[in-house]
Amino acid sequence: MFGWKKKLNDQNDLMAQLRPDLSRESLGVGPDFPGVAPNPFLSSDARKRNAELRTGALALGVLVDWREVNSNPRVVLMFDVETVGGISFRGIADEDLTITELTRLAPGQTLPVRYRPAVMDHYVALVRDADPAHVRQLSDEIASRKRT
């Protein structure tokens, strides 16, 4: 299909126009961020990204803020992410949460996330099934790196 790249960029611009709170600037990411998909189930790129994130590297994210996208509730979560390798970046997770999970969100919470080290496009995913001992070990490694 001709012009598919242009159409993709137009969709991202349209999403920013419809929801300025989901623009790259509002989320705190740079111009290389691909943007929030209007409907991740209809986007092959979003489905592929989510599959890759499920097997990505584990990191810790400190919740900065979140934006509700719809009343499912689908939310975009913003994290300040720290990796065990010493990389820090603003991470964005596009998640469907239950009402209970949504009410438990609080800025400053540290949650385990997965990211794609080879891509580094600001996308992360919440890790709901992480082994608490593994998360604690990761936290200790990151804290010890900060002390030295």
N, C-alpha and C positions, 0 to 999 in steps of 0.2 A: 504494500500500500504506500503510495507516494505521500510524503509529508508527515509521516508518523511521528518523527522527532519533534516537529513543530507543533503537532497536535498535543503531544505529551507536555511540552512546555506551556502551551496555552491552557491545558487543564490545571497545571500547578498555579499559573497566574490567576486563573478563574477561581480556584480554591482560596487563594490569598485575598481576592476581591470580595468573595462571598463571606469569608470568615477572616477578617484582618487579624484576629487573635491567633490564627494558625499560620501566619506568614513567617517566613524565615527570620525576619528581624524580631518579631514578637516572641518567637521560640528561642532566640538567642543563638542561632546557628548561622554559619556563613553561606555564601552564595552557591557553594557546591552541594548543599543539602537538596536532595531531589524533591522534597516536599511531602506533605501528607496526602495520601490517596483519598479522593472523594469516597470511593467504595473499594476497600482492599480485596473484597471477594471477587470483584470484576476485573481487577488489575492483575495480569500475569506477573508483572514485576513485583508487586506486593506479595503475592502468594509465594513466589520463588524466594524473596527476601526472608519471609517468615519461616520458611522451611530451613533455610541456611542458618538463621538465628537460633533455631532449636538445638543445633549442634555447635554453636559458636563457643568462644572462650568465655569463661566465667570472670566476672568483675564485680565490683561493688558500686552501687549508685546511691547518691544522697538525693532524695526527692527535693526538687526545687519548687515545682508548681505543677498544675495539671489543668487541662481544658477539656470540658465535655464536648464531644463532637455530636452526639445524639443521645436519645433517652434510653438506649439499650441497656446499660450505659456504655457507650464507646468513649474512651478518653485518650487523650494524648498526654503522656506523663513526661516531664522534663527532669532529667537527672544530671548531676555533676558526677561523672564516672571516673573511678580510679582503677587502673589495671595493675596486676601484679608486676608487670614490666615497667611501671613508672609513667605510663601515659595517662594524661588527664584530658577529658573532653566533655562537651555538653552532649548528652545522649537523649534521644527521643524514642519513647515506646508508644506504639499505637495498640491499645489493649481493649478487650471487652471485659469489664469487671462486673461482679455481682454488686447489688446495692450494699451488702455487708462489707465487701472489700472497699468499695468507694467511701463508705463512712469511716473506715479505719485509716484512710490516707491522711498524713500530716507532714507538712514541710519539715525537712531535717531527718526524716526516717532514712535509715540505710537499708537497702534491699539488694539482694543478689540479682544481677542482670547478665545477659549474654550479649556479646557483640561479635562482629566479624573482623578480626585483625587484618585480614588481607584487603578489606574494602575501606574501612574507617569512614563511613558515610553518615555518622551520627545516629544511625538506627541501633537500638538495643531492644531486648525483650525481657520481660520479667521472668524470673525463674521461680516457679511455684513449687517445684518438686526437689529443690536442692537439699542435699544432705547437710544438716546443721553443723556437723563436725567439719565438713569440707569448707563451708562458708566461714566458720570461725578460724580455720587455718588460713584461708585467704585473707581475712581481716587482719590476722596477726602478721602475715607476710607484708602486707601493705603498710601497717603501722610501724613495723621494724625498719622498713625502707625509708619511711619519713623521718624516723629518729636519727638515722645516720647521715 
